[in-house]
Amino acid sequence: WHRLAMPGSEGPAGQRIVRLVRRTMWCSLALMVVMALGSDRAARIGLLVYTVVLLMGTALFGDAGLALRRLARCWALFGPLVFEYKVLTWWARYASLSDDQRMMAYRRLHEKYAPLVFQLLAEQGGVFVKIGQLLSLLPEGVLPDIFTNELKKLQNAVPPRSAQEVRRLISDSLGRPVEEVFSEFDDVPIGSASIGQVHRARIAGDDREVVVKVQYPEVTKTIELDFTTCEWVVWLLDKTRVEEVRQTKHYYIKELDFEMEAQTLDRIYNNLRYTFPAVRVPQPISRLCSQNVLVMTFISGRSLLDSIMQMADTIAKARGQTVDQLISEFTQCASAEGDQDQPTLDESPRSRLASWRSRLTSLVPSFPDHAKVRLLMRLLSVSNSACNLGVALYNGSAGKLGATPLKPCRTLPAFSPTELSRAIWRVHGHQLLVDGIFSTDPHPGNIVVGRTADELGLIDFGQVCELRLEARIAFARLLVALAEGDDEQIAAGHAELGYRSQNMSVELLALTAKMKYGDAAVLRAKSFRQYRELSAKDPVLNHVGEEGLGRAERMINVLRGTSLVLGVPYEHGPTTVWLDMARSLIEEHGNAFRSGMQELPDKDDGFVDCILLNMPGSKDPSQKQHEFEEFLDAMSDADMEVHCGRLV
């Protein structure tokens, strides 16, 4: 009955059918049992068949078998995928394939599996869509381009649920019909995501405009098994990344608790209201919040993502390109090495005017990025104003004589991308270093903009993280070391945060810290190749020490992407915008939490020193050395072999 998906089957009539079918099944099962107890052989055989069919039906079609079905579908794809890639890697070494042969073989696998992975993630929804969206935002070179292009489709691959289903979910959660709670409720969602969707409404009685965030019911049923599946896949591909998946699971589960998100909204609102009075944060309506429905005040403005896409569309038309071509060209140019020629694309035929426009833009290569963006926005704004003036004159003359009226051009965003990028970095750095509670998902879809950079709104605080003061101070010390450019201090600071490799190579630790927390200019294909070479010689044992630091790294990467799409990829970063806050934090609290690693351990003694630094007890190094020697004496060789990895 569920699989038929008849219109209105979720309503009262459909529920009556469900109850009738269930009663019939239970009555027939009871009758079978009674007959079987009466020594009826045919009834016993029938009972066995009935039970097997019932279990199979539950596994295939019922809610109880939903997680099992999702697991089977995942491994039906990822099992062969991992196997083929592992075999190809082995065969390339065994047969000594040339670089061209190896690249062609890998490309064939990419072309085979990338569409299948996209299709699976889109159909599975929930956690899988979220993971696919995050993977699509990784810097160029981390994933093959074919996979990245396919996964980008997931940004718009979440269709909204029907208005009838959403109203039913809200009524069940709040215990009242939607019409009693809201005087107005827009059935068309303003956004849909992997775990739910958002609608605009007005509260009955006080007429406040709010947004209603509704969670899909099946997400909580499948999340545990979905993440277990992800852990297995990651374990097969890269065992050192399993802990990051577990941390992601922890925060994703927290995102499903809308009551906790309401409390977080209150905290962040109070933290920012005085330091950043122009930054707007929604306030929850506590009496209308439940575990799967969140009602909060509406933040006016436009999504930064929509503003950027409108700007991209205008620029693409001016250059005679499509938006996809423009984005691809811009991404390649932003990630190209400074001493290399910028790559060009195979462009569609242009008009002569568009060709001249493109040549004119290439005459100002010496301008800094922020100046180019500001000049471009001014020119586009003037162009739009002139166009709208012409449209108004035409509609006021020829339009009144019966001609088809023309539509005016949409108004372009008037904010400065440079100022906006700095403001976004600034407010999130304050959350991380000063407040200790920060959003880990500040992508352009979760940022609302007005006419200026000051009119900034932050939404969606489902994914937040708290960082202890001691960890914040250690992170601040690392930022100062990164700004000063001392590789020894950078490596020592990174090790203090918990990053561990087998030999504790200064070059590896410093490079990794720069890639994770430094300026975006280091994120080149050359850096990723260098990292792969260094980590092959010095295997990484632990990527993240303090739990929240992995989330801070994620936030920094998302902010880098936001600056990239604003056209100023290298203008701002943690070592520039956050540096004054980092130094203030060290001055205020640094004496209470002194650095636990003044210098990096020698290669031979790195393992012992790393353990000593993290052992509880006396702060005196000689006392810690004595405690450690006693600890080793008490362990057998077998125990030592088993526990070495865990100690690190």
Buried (B, 14 or more C-beta within 10 A) or exposed (E): EEEEEEEEBBEEEBEEEEEEEEEEEEEEBEEBBEBBEEEBEEBBEBBEEBEEEEEEEEBEBBEEBBBBBBBEBBBEBBEEBBEBBEEBEEEBEEEEBEEEEBEEBBEEBBEEBBBBBBBBBBEBBBBBBBBBBBBBBBBBBEBBEBBBBBBBBBBEBBEBBEBEBBBBBBBEBBEEEBEEBBBEBBEEBBBBBBBBBBBBBBBBEEEBEBBBBBBBBBBBBBBEBBBBBBBBBBEBBEEBBBBBBBBBBEBBBBBBBBBBBBBBBBBBBEBBEEEBEBBBBBBBBEEBBBEBBBBBBBBEBBBBBBBBBBBBBBBBEBBBBBBEBBBBBBBBEBBBEEEEEEEEEEBEEBEEEBBEBBEEBEEEEEEEBBEBBBEBBEBBBEBBEEEBEEBEEBBEEEBEEEEEEBEBBEEBBBBBBBBBBBBBBBBBBBBBBBBBBBBBBBBBBBBBBBEBBBBBBBBBBBBBBBBEEEBBBBBBBBBBBBBEEBBEBBBBBBBBBBBBBBBBBBEBBBBBBBBBBBBBEBBBBEBBEBBEEBBEEBEBBBBBBBBBBBBBBBBBBBBBBBBBBBBBBBBBBBBBBBBEBBBEBBEEBBEEBEBBBEEBBEEEEBBBBBBBBBEEEEEEEEEBBEBBEEEEEEEEEEEEEEEEEEEB
